Amino acid sequence: MAESFAEARSAFAQADASLGFAISSLCFEGPEERLRLTELTQPAILATSIACLRVLQRKGIAPAWVAGHSLGEYSALVAAESLRLEEAVRVVHQRGKYMQEAVPVGQGAMAAILGLPATEVVALCRDQARDAVLAAANFNSPEQTVIAGEAEAVARAVAAAPARGAKRALLLPVSAPFHCELMAPARDRLLPDLQAASFEDLTCPLVTNVDAQSIARGDDARSGLIRQVTAPVRWEASIREMSRRGARTFIEVGPGRVLSGLVRRILPDARTLHVEDPDSLDKTLAALQQEAG
């Protein structure tokens, strides 16, 4: 995208200047092991997402609603013109650092529980916690809930899940147990950064992770980002809320197609498109033109 479009190059340049180092070079050239560090992964994904978004906007495409999964909520707020890209990348760089430092490596874990209703996953966490931190962290789709907490408790839940009817339960290769109370130190450190950031009222509504409700005020956006650090991502409920409000076409912007897959599982009749490179951009524009025609 950066090779093909000035708008994408400009987004990466803005991110580089704001961070004080070339996140663009890390995205384009690696090394991959550094890119996997969450304090670098987070601004890298944000910058890439907004680079793709800027090209989409240049082609005349604007959202009626926005939502983002965890870190993606920052990209969604940039899309809704509540946060400036330069400010967002600085905050998420710190966010990643705070999250990584909140729990010593190896003491926390996350796991995906597949094929078990969310209510059963919540009960599984309650039963296997045994005075440890263990909770549902991402309500991703009817068939997928991610749990997070202390490593031993997560391991117990993974071992116990099949007997409760789960199709699969697998540990995830993540660097920290996100979206649970173990992230409270990260939330507390992030609070001053978010309070210092400037949040404008949104140009289109955002459906928040924490409440799965539509908001349009900048102060509400800030509050949602603070609370989401330790709260579960209510992705399934968020997508259903967007559908209830009339959304029928969902465009995933940025690297990968994970969210598109989740939307299809939540709303089998929804149209899902994605933009992550020039080829997917062309296909998305053609599909939207066909829909409009």
Backbone as CSV, one residue per row, in Angstrom:
resi,resn,N_x,N_y,N_z,CA_x,CA_y,CA_z,C_x,C_y,C_z
1,MET,0.838,-1.210,0.000,0.000,0.000,0.000,0.873,1.260,0.000
2,ALA,1.943,1.230,0.798,2.817,2.408,0.852,3.536,2.623,-0.473
3,GLU,3.879,1.549,-1.155,4.529,1.684,-2.461,3.577,2.234,-3.514
4,SER,2.280,1.977,-3.332,1.309,2.314,-4.370,0.572,3.630,-4.146
5,PHE,0.469,4.089,-2.879,-0.399,5.235,-2.591,0.279,6.236,-1.651
6,ALA,0.241,7.501,-2.050,0.836,8.567,-1.241,0.146,8.678,0.113
7,GLU,-1.166,8.421,0.150,-1.909,8.521,1.412,-1.382,7.523,2.442
8,ALA,-1.048,6.317,1.993,-0.493,5.308,2.898,0.907,5.715,3.358
9,ARG,1.713,6.197,2.438,3.069,6.648,2.811,2.991,7.760,3.841
10,SER,2.052,8.667,3.657,1.900,9.786,4.582,1.514,9.306,5.979
11,ALA,0.643,8.308,6.054,0.235,7.776,7.358,1.427,7.174,8.093
12,PHE,2.231,6.385,7.383,3.415,5.802,8.015,4.400,6.891,8.440
13,ALA,4.559,7.926,7.618,5.471,9.019,7.956,4.999,9.749,9.208
14,GLN,3.688,9.953,9.325,3.150,10.590,10.526,3.413,9.737,11.758
15,ALA,3.226,8.432,11.628,3.473,7.537,12.759,4.948,7.549,13.153
16,ASP,5.833,7.506,12.159,7.269,7.539,12.435,7.650,8.810,13.189
17,ALA,7.168,9.944,12.713,7.522,11.223,13.326,6.985,11.321,14.756
18,SER,5.794,10.807,14.972,5.192,10.887,16.298,5.912,9.997,17.304
19,LEU,6.308,8.802,16.855,6.962,7.844,17.754,8.428,8.175,17.995
20,GLY,9.047,8.872,17.035,10.464,9.171,17.165,11.361,8.048,16.694
21,PHE,10.785,7.036,16.049,11.547,5.962,15.421,10.719,5.428,14.259
22,ALA,11.360,4.675,13.374,10.710,4.276,12.123,9.928,2.979,12.304
23,ILE,8.700,3.100,12.764,7.836,1.915,12.850,7.586,1.373,11.438
24,SER,7.631,2.243,10.442,7.437,1.805,9.056,8.528,0.821,8.641
25,SER,9.783,1.107,8.979,10.880,0.201,8.634,10.704,-1.150,9.304
26,LEU,10.223,-1.137,10.538,9.974,-2.388,11.248,8.872,-3.180,10.557
27,CYS,7.828,-2.478,10.096,6.739,-3.145,9.373,7.240,-3.753,8.061
28,PHE,8.053,-3.000,7.330,8.443,-3.407,5.987,9.612,-4.404,5.988
29,GLU,10.525,-4.241,6.958,11.788,-4.973,6.903,12.031,-5.911,8.084
30,GLY,11.259,-5.759,9.162,11.493,-6.566,10.349,12.632,-5.994,11.191
31,PRO,13.251,-6.826,12.050,13.073,-8.282,12.157,11.753,-8.658,12.833
32,GLU,11.255,-9.820,12.465,9.946,-10.246,12.939,9.901,-10.398,14.456
33,GLU,11.012,-10.848,15.063,10.983,-11.040,16.516,10.769,-9.727,17.259
34,ARG,11.274,-8.611,16.714,11.002,-7.306,17.334,9.565,-6.877,17.079
35,LEU,9.082,-7.177,15.899,7.711,-6.812,15.563,6.708,-7.531,16.466
36,ARG,7.093,-8.671,17.033,6.199,-9.436,17.899,6.114,-8.870,19.314
37,LEU,7.013,-7.947,19.673,6.937,-7.313,20.994,5.711,-6.422,21.026
38,THR,4.842,-6.618,22.006,3.536,-5.961,21.950,3.640,-4.439,21.957
39,GLU,4.695,-3.876,22.564,4.820,-2.420,22.551,5.137,-1.900,21.153
40,LEU,5.616,-2.791,20.256,5.854,-2.433,18.863,4.751,-2.966,17.956
41,THR,4.221,-4.145,18.299,3.111,-4.698,17.511,1.937,-3.734,17.479
42,GLN,1.620,-3.155,18.627,0.413,-2.325,18.707,0.497,-1.079,17.814
43,PRO,1.554,-0.251,17.904,1.615,0.887,16.970,1.791,0.457,15.518
44,ALA,2.417,-0.706,15.287,2.595,-1.181,13.903,1.254,-1.525,13.273
45,ILE,0.415,-2.240,13.998,-0.915,-2.586,13.477,-1.752,-1.328,13.284
46,LEU,-1.679,-0.422,14.238,-2.436,0.829,14.129,-2.014,1.620,12.895
47,ALA,-0.705,1.797,12.713,-0.215,2.570,11.571,-0.617,1.917,10.252
48,THR,-0.499,0.588,10.188,-0.864,-0.117,8.964,-2.358,0.005,8.676
49,SER,-3.159,-0.120,9.713,-4.614,-0.009,9.538,-5.010,1.363,9.016
50,ILE,-4.397,2.404,9.581,-4.757,3.759,9.156,-4.192,4.056,7.771
51,ALA,-3.047,3.491,7.431,-2.531,3.647,6.062,-3.529,3.089,5.053
52,CYS,-4.087,1.916,5.354,-5.092,1.326,4.458,-6.376,2.155,4.462
53,LEU,-6.766,2.613,5.635,-7.981,3.426,5.744,-7.874,4.706,4.914
54,ARG,-6.715,5.371,4.970,-6.539,6.637,4.253,-6.736,6.436,2.748
55,VAL,-6.250,5.303,2.236,-6.433,5.017,0.812,-7.910,4.780,0.514
56,LEU,-8.572,4.037,1.375,-10.006,3.775,1.208,-10.793,5.088,1.232
57,GLN,-10.428,5.980,2.147,-11.097,7.282,2.228,-10.846,8.097,0.959
58,ARG,-9.625,8.017,0.449,-9.293,8.745,-0.781,-10.155,8.266,-1.945
59,LYS,-10.588,7.024,-1.890,-11.455,6.463,-2.923,-12.927,6.784,-2.675
60,GLY,-13.195,7.574,-1.642,-14.558,8.033,-1.403,-15.396,7.162,-0.492
61,ILE,-14.773,6.230,0.225,-15.514,5.333,1.112,-15.424,5.847,2.547
62,ALA,-16.579,6.035,3.165,-16.641,6.508,4.551,-17.573,5.603,5.351
63,PRO,-17.264,5.348,6.616,-18.089,4.435,7.420,-19.338,5.098,7.965
64,ALA,-20.379,4.280,8.154,-21.568,4.728,8.881,-21.421,4.464,10.369
65,TRP,-20.714,3.382,10.715,-20.354,3.041,12.094,-18.932,2.515,12.082
66,VAL,-18.283,2.537,13.245,-16.974,1.911,13.376,-16.933,1.089,14.654
67,ALA,-16.078,0.085,14.653,-15.785,-0.709,15.844,-14.404,-1.304,15.648
68,GLY,-13.737,-1.615,16.746,-12.426,-2.240,16.660,-12.244,-3.209,17.800
69,HIS,-11.541,-4.311,17.530,-11.339,-5.358,18.526,-10.108,-5.028,19.360
70,SER,-10.311,-4.679,20.627,-9.220,-4.370,21.550,-8.402,-3.191,21.018
71,LEU,-7.142,-3.415,20.641,-6.311,-2.369,20.044,-7.035,-1.681,18.891
72,GLY,-7.820,-2.438,18.121,-8.510,-1.885,16.960,-9.469,-0.766,17.286
73,GLU,-9.864,-0.649,18.558,-10.753,0.456,18.920,-10.044,1.803,18.745
74,TYR,-8.727,1.823,18.896,-7.973,3.058,18.642,-8.031,3.412,17.154
75,SER,-7.835,2.425,16.287,-7.943,2.675,14.851,-9.340,3.165,14.499
76,ALA,-10.355,2.564,15.128,-11.735,2.973,14.862,-11.956,4.424,15.261
77,LEU,-11.331,4.848,16.348,-11.492,6.238,16.786,-10.735,7.206,15.888
78,VAL,-9.619,6.767,15.304,-8.955,7.596,14.298,-9.853,7.705,13.071
79,ALA,-10.484,6.590,12.693,-11.392,6.603,11.543,-12.570,7.535,11.773
80,ALA,-13.027,7.615,13.020,-14.159,8.486,13.363,-13.714,9.903,13.713
81,GLU,-12.424,10.204,13.493,-11.850,11.543,13.690,-11.973,12.028,15.126
82,SER,-11.975,11.092,16.072,-11.953,11.462,17.480,-10.521,11.610,17.974
83,LEU,-9.652,10.702,17.552,-8.230,10.729,17.884,-7.405,11.014,16.632
84,ARG,-6.352,11.808,16.774,-5.401,11.986,15.687,-4.457,10.796,15.648
85,LEU,-4.051,10.403,14.455,-3.142,9.272,14.303,-1.892,9.461,15.152
86,GLU,-1.315,10.671,15.110,-0.071,10.918,15.835,-0.236,10.659,17.326
87,GLU,-1.357,11.062,17.878,-1.589,10.856,19.310,-1.899,9.391,19.598
88,ALA,-2.668,8.762,18.713,-3.051,7.367,18.923,-1.834,6.446,18.946
89,VAL,-0.883,6.627,18.033,0.278,5.719,18.014,1.138,5.894,19.252
90,ARG,1.228,7.126,19.752,1.998,7.328,20.981,1.346,6.613,22.157
91,VAL,0.024,6.730,22.245,-0.681,6.097,23.364,-0.576,4.580,23.282
92,VAL,-0.764,4.005,22.096,-0.743,2.542,22.014,0.664,1.991,22.186
93,HIS,1.678,2.767,21.847,3.057,2.348,22.132,3.238,2.173,23.634
94,GLN,2.765,3.158,24.400,2.831,3.067,25.860,1.916,1.957,26.378
95,ARG,0.741,1.832,25.789,-0.203,0.788,26.185,0.442,-0.595,26.099
96,GLY,1.113,-0.853,24.978,1.778,-2.139,24.813,2.864,-2.358,25.849
97,LYS,3.617,-1.318,26.127,4.681,-1.416,27.135,4.092,-1.700,28.511
98,TYR,3.045,-0.973,28.869,2.430,-1.164,30.188,1.843,-2.569,30.322
99,MET,1.209,-3.053,29.257,0.608,-4.388,29.298,1.686,-5.459,29.458
100,GLN,2.787,-5.313,28.731,3.851,-6.306,28.807,4.466,-6.339,30.202
101,GLU,4.583,-5.167,30.811,5.235,-5.078,32.116,4.299,-5.378,33.281
102,ALA,2.995,-5.495,33.015,2.026,-5.700,34.101,2.148,-7.072,34.745
103,VAL,2.519,-8.068,33.950,2.596,-9.452,34.437,3.920,-10.057,33.977
104,PRO,4.727,-10.597,34.897,5.986,-11.226,34.484,5.746,-12.332,33.456
105,VAL,6.668,-12.460,32.519,6.539,-13.461,31.463,6.392,-14.852,32.084
106,GLY,5.399,-15.590,31.611,5.164,-16.941,32.090,4.133,-17.057,33.186
107,GLN,3.794,-15.926,33.829,2.831,-15.986,34.927,1.383,-15.852,34.465
108,GLY,1.183,-15.351,33.258,-0.162,-15.208,32.713,-0.293,-15.970,31.411
109,ALA,-1.538,-16.213,30.996,-1.775,-16.953,29.749,-3.162,-16.628,29.221
110,MET,-3.383,-16.985,27.955,-4.700,-16.887,27.332,-4.961,-18.173,26.559
111,ALA,-6.227,-18.511,26.402,-6.589,-19.718,25.653,-7.910,-19.493,24.947
112,ALA,-8.065,-20.128,23.800,-9.323,-20.074,23.049,-10.135,-21.320,23.359
113,ILE,-11.395,-21.115,23.713,-12.319,-22.217,23.968,-13.312,-22.228,22.808
114,LEU,-13.332,-23.320,22.052,-14.139,-23.399,20.839,-15.298,-24.375,21.026
115,GLY,-16.456,-23.971,20.503,-17.612,-24.858,20.503,-18.336,-24.964,21.823
116,LEU,-18.105,-24.023,22.719,-18.785,-24.016,24.019,-19.488,-22.680,24.193
117,PRO,-20.784,-22.657,24.529,-21.486,-21.382,24.696,-20.792,-20.485,25.712
118,ALA,-20.895,-19.189,25.495,-20.204,-18.225,26.352,-20.581,-18.378,27.820
119,THR,-21.849,-18.656,28.088,-22.270,-18.820,29.489,-21.554,-19.993,30.137
120,GLU,-21.303,-21.051,29.347,-20.586,-22.211,29.869,-19.104,-21.888,30.093
121,VAL,-18.545,-21.053,29.235,-17.148,-20.654,29.414,-17.001,-19.825,30.687
122,VAL,-17.940,-18.935,30.931,-17.909,-18.135,32.155,-17.982,-19.055,33.375
123,ALA,-18.852,-20.058,33.318,-18.967,-21.017,34.431,-17.678,-21.828,34.589
124,LEU,-17.073,-22.210,33.457,-15.807,-22.938,33.493,-14.736,-22.122,34.214
125,CYS,-14.646,-20.832,33.895,-13.667,-19.960,34.550,-13.939,-19.854,36.042
126,ARG,-15.189,-19.728,36.392,-15.553,-19.635,37.807,-15.143,-20.906,38.560
127,ASP,-15.369,-22.047,37.945,-15.081,-23.320,38.604,-13.589,-23.608,38.710
128,GLN,-12.815,-23.163,37.715,-11.403,-23.505,37.669,-10.493,-22.418,38.243
129,ALA,-11.045,-21.285,38.638,-10.220,-20.187,39.144,-9.493,-20.574,40.436
130,ARG,-10.248,-21.104,41.400,-9.658,-21.539,42.684,-8.813,-20.430,43.301
131,ASP,-9.412,-19.272,43.489,-8.778,-18.097,44.100,-7.716,-17.438,43.207
132,ALA,-7.596,-17.886,41.968,-6.697,-17.225,41.017,-7.522,-16.340,40.081
133,VAL,-6.847,-15.491,39.327,-7.525,-14.682,38.316,-7.743,-15.540,37.077
134,LEU,-8.991,-15.673,36.667,-9.350,-16.419,35.465,-10.696,-15.907,34.993
135,ALA,-10.774,-15.436,33.760,-12.019,-14.835,33.277,-12.104,-14.902,31.762
136,ALA,-13.314,-14.801,31.250,-13.520,-14.641,29.811,-12.991,-13.276,29.401
137,ALA,-12.161,-13.253,28.360,-11.510,-12.015,27.938,-12.022,-11.485,26.608
138,ASN,-12.389,-12.382,25.688,-12.920,-11.984,24.376,-14.130,-12.847,24.058
139,PHE,-15.290,-12.215,23.959,-16.481,-12.919,23.464,-16.524,-12.701,21.958
140,ASN,-15.817,-13.562,21.223,-15.536,-13.303,19.811,-16.667,-13.681,18.868
141,SER,-17.303,-14.819,19.123,-18.366,-15.317,18.249,-19.151,-16.357,19.027
142,PRO,-20.270,-16.845,18.480,-21.022,-17.871,19.206,-20.213,-19.123,19.505
143,GLU,-19.174,-19.369,18.705,-18.388,-20.594,18.855,-17.022,-20.365,19.480
144,GLN,-16.666,-19.113,19.759,-15.296,-18.844,20.222,-15.269,-17.816,21.341
145,THR,-14.762,-18.233,22.485,-14.523,-17.330,23.608,-13.089,-17.523,24.069
146,VAL,-12.379,-16.431,24.272,-11.000,-16.481,24.743,-10.984,-16.177,26.232
147,ILE,-10.204,-16.947,26.990,-10.078,-16.728,28.424,-8.675,-16.227,28.738
148,ALA,-8.516,-15.581,29.893,-7.226,-15.041,30.302,-7.104,-15.117,31.812
149,GLY,-5.873,-15.170,32.280,-5.645,-15.172,33.725,-4.292,-15.730,34.085
150,GLU,-4.179,-16.168,35.318,-2.936,-16.764,35.787,-2.703,-18.087,35.054
151,ALA,-1.455,-18.342,34.696,-1.135,-19.449,33.799,-1.658,-20.793,34.295
152,GLU,-1.518,-21.079,35.562,-1.963,-22.373,36.085,-3.478,-22.504,35.991
153,ALA,-4.193,-21.414,36.260,-5.656,-21.451,36.179,-6.119,-21.638,34.739
154,VAL,-5.448,-20.964,33.807,-5.801,-21.133,32.392,-5.550,-22.577,31.965
155,ALA,-4.451,-23.143,32.409,-4.143,-24.537,32.070,-5.210,-25.486,32.612
156,ARG,-5.694,-25.223,33.827,-6.759,-26.055,34.392,-8.023,-25.959,33.548
157,ALA,-8.350,-24.752,33.126,-9.553,-24.563,32.322,-9.440,-25.266,30.973
158,VAL,-8.272,-25.180,30.353,-8.052,-25.856,29.068,-8.227,-27.363,29.232
159,ALA,-7.690,-27.920,30.313,-7.795,-29.354,30.549,-9.234,-29.779,30.837
160,ALA,-9.994,-28.907,31.494,-11.361,-29.265,31.898,-12.394,-28.993,30.812
161,ALA,-12.059,-28.155,29.835,-13.046,-27.717,28.842,-13.669,-28.851,28.035
162,PRO,-12.896,-29.827,27.535,-13.518,-30.882,26.727,-14.611,-31.653,27.466
163,ALA,-14.423,-31.888,28.740,-15.433,-32.622,29.510,-16.726,-31.843,29.643
164,ARG,-16.656,-30.528,29.469,-17.857,-29.694,29.547,-18.517,-29.522,28.184
165,GLY,-17.902,-30.098,27.137,-18.510,-30.044,25.814,-17.785,-29.211,24.791
166,ALA,-16.635,-28.625,25.146,-15.874,-27.824,24.182,-15.316,-28.714,23.075
167,LYS,-15.363,-28.206,21.846,-14.778,-28.943,20.730,-13.255,-28.917,20.787
168,ARG,-12.727,-27.746,21.156,-11.278,-27.594,21.289,-10.990,-26.552,22.350
169,ALA,-9.833,-26.677,22.970,-9.347,-25.670,23.912,-7.841,-25.596,23.735
170,LEU,-7.338,-24.437,23.345,-5.918,-24.352,23.048,-5.312,-23.067,23.578
171,LEU,-4.116,-23.201,24.131,-3.372,-22.044,24.603,-2.977,-21.175,23.419
172,LEU,-2.959,-19.860,23.627,-2.624,-18.922,22.562,-1.207,-18.385,22.756
173,PRO,-0.475,-18.168,21.674,0.899,-17.659,21.769,0.925,-16.146,21.956
174,VAL,0.513,-15.686,23.120,0.473,-14.254,23.408,1.486,-13.934,24.498
175,SER,1.836,-12.649,24.577,2.889,-12.239,25.500,2.374,-11.829,26.867
176,ALA,1.057,-11.707,27.025,0.488,-11.289,28.303,-0.987,-11.684,28.351
177,PRO,-1.575,-11.776,29.551,-2.994,-12.123,29.699,-3.879,-10.878,29.604
178,PHE,-4.246,-10.499,28.402,-4.975,-9.260,28.167,-6.434,-9.366,28.623
179,HIS,-7.012,-8.203,28.917,-8.445,-8.073,29.214,-8.902,-8.908,30.406
180,CYS,-8.091,-8.884,31.452,-8.511,-9.456,32.731,-7.905,-8.585,33.831
181,GLU,-8.224,-8.895,35.095,-7.803,-8.040,36.201,-6.286,-8.004,36.395
182,LEU,-5.570,-8.955,35.815,-4.110,-8.896,35.891,-3.557,-7.676,35.162
183,MET,-4.384,-7.077,34.303,-3.978,-5.875,33.566,-4.264,-4.583,34.323
184,ALA,-4.715,-4.679,35.561,-5.025,-3.467,36.338,-3.826,-2.516,36.448
185,PRO,-2.593,-3.008,36.677,-1.461,-2.070,36.697,-1.279,-1.332,35.374
186,ALA,-1.520,-2.018,34.256,-1.417,-1.369,32.944,-2.494,-0.305,32.785
187,ARG,-3.715,-0.619,33.215,-4.812,0.363,33.145,-4.461,1.609,33.942
188,ASP,-3.932,1.426,35.133,-3.624,2.565,35.998,-2.504,3.419,35.406
189,ARG,-1.526,2.785,34.757,-0.444,3.549,34.131,-0.911,4.242,32.861
190,LEU,-1.862,3.628,32.169,-2.355,4.207,30.919,-3.295,5.392,31.173
191,LEU,-3.915,5.406,32.322,-4.920,6.430,32.631,-4.413,7.860,32.394
192,PRO,-3.241,8.254,32.909,-2.779,9.629,32.656,-2.545,9.917,31.172
193,ASP,-2.074,8.931,30.421,-1.851,9.136,28.985,-3.169,9.409,28.261
194,LEU,-4.205,8.643,28.614,-5.508,8.837,27.968,-6.166,10.132,28.434
195,GLN,-5.953,10.489,29.682,-6.520,11.749,30.170,-5.849,12.949,29.514
196,ALA,-4.577,12.813,29.167,-3.857,13.912,28.518,-4.155,13.994,27.022
197,ALA,-4.640,12.898,26.436,-4.918,12.877,25.002,-6.181,13.669,24.693
198,SER,-6.217,14.247,23.499,-7.371,15.040,23.068,-8.348,14.159,22.291
199,PHE,-9.563,14.023,22.808,-10.612,13.242,22.158,-11.707,14.186,21.674
200,GLU,-11.904,14.246,20.365,-12.990,15.036,19.802,-14.256,14.180,19.727
201,ASP,-15.396,14.837,19.612,-16.612,14.072,19.361,-16.504,13.381,18.009
202,LEU,-17.131,12.227,17.878,-16.942,11.369,16.725,-17.772,11.846,15.529
203,THR,-17.230,11.665,14.332,-17.975,12.022,13.119,-18.938,10.918,12.694
204,CYS,-18.745,9.704,13.227,-19.703,8.618,13.065,-19.665,7.793,14.344
205,PRO,-20.743,7.094,14.685,-20.780,6.391,15.966,-19.792,5.230,16.041
206,LEU,-19.280,5.015,17.253,-18.437,3.865,17.574,-19.219,2.930,18.487
207,VAL,-19.172,1.642,18.205,-19.726,0.641,19.125,-18.564,0.126,19.962
208,THR,-18.629,0.354,21.271,-17.485,0.106,22.145,-17.326,-1.361,22.515
209,ASN,-16.083,-1.743,22.798,-15.771,-3.092,23.271,-16.461,-3.407,24.589
210,VAL,-16.399,-2.460,25.532,-16.799,-2.779,26.907,-18.297,-2.873,27.087
211,ASP,-19.055,-2.066,26.357,-20.503,-2.024,26.549,-21.293,-2.526,25.351
212,ALA,-20.639,-2.661,24.200,-21.325,-3.024,22.952,-22.479,-2.067,22.673
213,GLN,-22.231,-0.792,22.964,-23.221,0.255,22.742,-22.610,1.363,21.901
214,SER,-23.459,2.054,21.167,-23.019,3.125,20.284,-22.753,4.403,21.077
215,ILE,-21.618,5.044,20.804,-21.290,6.321,21.431,-20.880,7.317,20.346
216,ALA,-20.944,8.605,20.696,-20.538,9.637,19.748,-19.738,10.760,20.416
217,ARG,-19.588,10.710,21.747,-18.871,11.758,22.482,-17.433,11.335,22.748
218,GLY,-16.524,12.284,22.625,-15.120,11.994,22.864,-14.841,11.516,24.276
219,ASP,-15.504,12.108,25.266,-15.287,11.679,26.649,-15.700,10.231,26.858
220,ASP,-16.761,9.806,26.190,-17.191,8.407,26.296,-16.178,7.472,25.629
221,ALA,-15.563,7.947,24.556,-14.539,7.142,23.881,-13.341,6.939,24.801
222,ARG,-12.912,7.995,25.472,-11.795,7.884,26.411,-12.129,6.904,27.532
223,SER,-13.307,7.028,28.088,-13.735,6.132,29.164,-13.718,4.674,28.716
224,GLY,-14.182,4.424,27.493,-14.196,3.061,26.983,-12.802,2.475,26.855
225,LEU,-11.840,3.287,26.421,-10.470,2.798,26.270,-9.820,2.505,27.617
226,ILE,-10.165,3.292,28.621,-9.637,3.033,29.963,-10.197,1.719,30.500
227,ARG,-11.504,1.555,30.380,-12.153,0.379,30.961,-11.823,-0.902,30.213
228,GLN,-11.549,-0.807,28.904,-11.340,-2.031,28.122,-10.058,-2.757,28.480
229,VAL,-9.117,-2.112,29.154,-7.839,-2.761,29.469,-8.057,-4.006,30.333
230,THR,-8.977,-3.928,31.290,-9.234,-5.063,32.182,-10.578,-5.737,31.913
231,ALA,-11.374,-5.183,31.020,-12.711,-5.723,30.748,-12.683,-6.604,29.500
232,PRO,-13.632,-7.530,29.390,-13.672,-8.385,28.196,-14.094,-7.609,26.952
233,VAL,-13.623,-8.067,25.803,-14.032,-7.521,24.512,-15.340,-8.197,24.111
234,ARG,-16.400,-7.430,24.021,-17.720,-7.982,23.682,-17.945,-7.856,22.171
235,TRP,-17.144,-8.609,21.424,-17.161,-8.450,19.967,-18.463,-8.962,19.351
236,GLU,-18.915,-10.135,19.765,-20.157,-10.654,19.194,-21.305,-9.681,19.432
237,ALA,-21.438,-9.188,20.655,-22.519,-8.247,20.969,-22.355,-6.940,20.191
238,SER,-21.118,-6.517,19.965,-20.873,-5.283,19.209,-21.335,-5.422,17.766
239,ILE,-21.012,-6.551,17.143,-21.419,-6.775,15.754,-22.941,-6.883,15.657
240,ARG,-23.550,-7.537,16.612,-25.015,-7.641,16.608,-25.658,-6.264,16.800
241,GLU,-25.029,-5.411,17.593,-25.548,-4.061,17.778,-25.444,-3.257,16.483
242,MET,-24.343,-3.382,15.765,-24.208,-2.698,14.484,-25.244,-3.194,13.491
243,SER,-25.481,-4.509,13.494,-26.500,-5.078,12.612,-27.886,-4.565,12.982
244,ARG,-28.149,-4.492,14.279,-29.457,-4.002,14.740,-29.694,-2.572,14.266
245,ARG,-28.617,-1.809,14.151,-28.733,-0.420,13.719,-28.704,-0.274,12.194
246,GLY,-28.594,-1.405,11.495,-28.726,-1.358,10.038,-27.509,-1.727,9.241
247,ALA,-26.378,-2.021,9.887,-25.170,-2.372,9.140,-25.346,-3.723,8.446
248,ARG,-25.018,-3.764,7.177,-25.116,-5.007,6.412,-23.784,-5.366,5.747
249,THR,-22.955,-4.377,5.479,-21.649,-4.588,4.865,-20.574,-4.169,5.853
250,PHE,-19.649,-5.074,6.133,-18.580,-4.826,7.099,-17.241,-4.874,6.369
251,ILE,-16.446,-3.817,6.494,-15.142,-3.756,5.837,-14.060,-3.800,6.913
252,GLU,-13.268,-4.862,6.901,-12.130,-4.965,7.813,-10.947,-4.247,7.179
253,VAL,-10.380,-3.308,7.921,-9.289,-2.483,7.396,-8.027,-2.757,8.203
254,GLY,-6.950,-3.178,7.503,-5.695,-3.463,8.178,-5.264,-4.898,7.958
255,PRO,-4.186,-5.312,8.621,-3.599,-6.619,8.347,-4.485,-7.786,8.778
256,GLY,-4.681,-8.733,7.885,-5.396,-9.957,8.225,-6.885,-9.917,7.963
257,ARG,-7.512,-11.086,8.185,-8.947,-11.225,7.930,-9.671,-11.874,9.108
258,VAL,-9.079,-11.840,10.277,-9.662,-12.514,11.443,-11.044,-11.970,11.765
259,LEU,-11.183,-10.653,11.757,-12.476,-10.059,12.125,-13.548,-10.379,11.100
260,SER,-13.177,-10.439,9.832,-14.147,-10.812,8.793,-14.704,-12.198,9.061
261,GLY,-13.812,-13.115,9.449,-14.257,-14.462,9.766,-15.196,-14.492,10.957
262,LEU,-14.898,-13.694,11.975,-15.770,-13.636,13.149,-17.132,-13.059,12.785
263,VAL,-17.148,-12.013,11.954,-18.430,-11.412,11.548,-19.286,-12.433,10.813
264,ARG,-18.665,-13.224,9.944,-19.436,-14.235,9.202,-20.021,-15.285,10.138
265,ARG,-19.313,-15.599,11.211,-19.845,-16.568,12.175,-20.979,-15.968,12.998
266,ILE,-20.904,-14.675,13.243,-21.939,-14.003,14.031,-23.175,-13.713,13.180
267,LEU,-22.928,-13.213,11.952,-24.003,-12.823,11.035,-23.769,-13.509,9.687
268,PRO,-24.227,-14.736,9.520,-23.960,-15.465,8.280,-24.423,-14.762,7.012
269,ASP,-25.418,-13.889,7.111,-25.933,-13.199,5.931,-25.240,-11.870,5.649
270,ALA,-24.334,-11.455,6.533,-23.658,-10.165,6.339,-22.638,-10.251,5.215
271,ARG,-22.398,-9.119,4.588,-21.357,-9.044,3.563,-20.074,-8.569,4.227
272,THR,-18.983,-9.306,4.042,-17.698,-8.928,4.629,-16.680,-8.691,3.527
273,LEU,-15.969,-7.588,3.650,-14.900,-7.209,2.728,-13.677,-6.830,3.555
274,HIS,-12.522,-6.763,2.924,-11.344,-6.348,3.680,-10.386,-5.584,2.781
275,VAL,-9.585,-4.730,3.413,-8.583,-3.934,2.696,-7.273,-4.023,3.463
276,GLU,-6.278,-4.696,2.855,-4.956,-4.775,3.471,-3.826,-4.604,2.457
277,ASP,-4.155,-4.602,1.172,-3.156,-4.430,0.119,-3.889,-3.956,-1.145
278,PRO,-3.157,-3.570,-2.202,-3.835,-3.044,-3.392,-4.833,-4.017,-4.017
279,ASP,-4.532,-5.316,-3.998,-5.441,-6.282,-4.591,-6.767,-6.344,-3.827
280,SER,-6.698,-6.426,-2.500,-7.935,-6.471,-1.710,-8.680,-5.139,-1.791
281,LEU,-7.957,-4.040,-1.941,-8.598,-2.736,-2.136,-9.423,-2.737,-3.421
282,ASP,-8.834,-3.205,-4.511,-9.547,-3.236,-5.788,-10.794,-4.107,-5.704
283,LYS,-10.671,-5.262,-5.065,-11.819,-6.159,-4.937,-12.924,-5.536,-4.088
284,THR,-12.533,-4.849,-3.027,-13.525,-4.212,-2.171,-14.233,-3.079,-2.893
285,LEU,-13.471,-2.246,-3.610,-14.077,-1.142,-4.359,-15.028,-1.667,-5.431
286,ALA,-14.641,-2.756,-6.104,-15.507,-3.339,-7.138,-16.788,-3.883,-6.525
287,ALA,-16.669,-4.521,-5.350,-17.853,-5.067,-4.689,-18.790,-3.955,-4.235
288,LEU,-18.233,-2.874,-3.728,-19.055,-1.744,-3.266,-19.724,-1.052,-4.456
289,GLN,-18.994,-0.945,-5.547,-19.577,-0.328,-6.745,-20.735,-1.179,-7.282
290,GLN,-20.544,-2.482,-7.265,-21.597,-3.383,-7.713,-22.824,-3.277,-6.812
291,GLU,-22.580,-3.165,-5.519,-23.684,-3.026,-4.555,-24.434,-1.727,-4.785
292,ALA,-23.682,-0.649,-5.029,-24.304,0.664,-5.255,-25.072,0.681,-6.569
293,GLY,-24.555,-0.057,-7.567,-25.187,-0.071,-8.889,-26.416,-0.913,-8.933
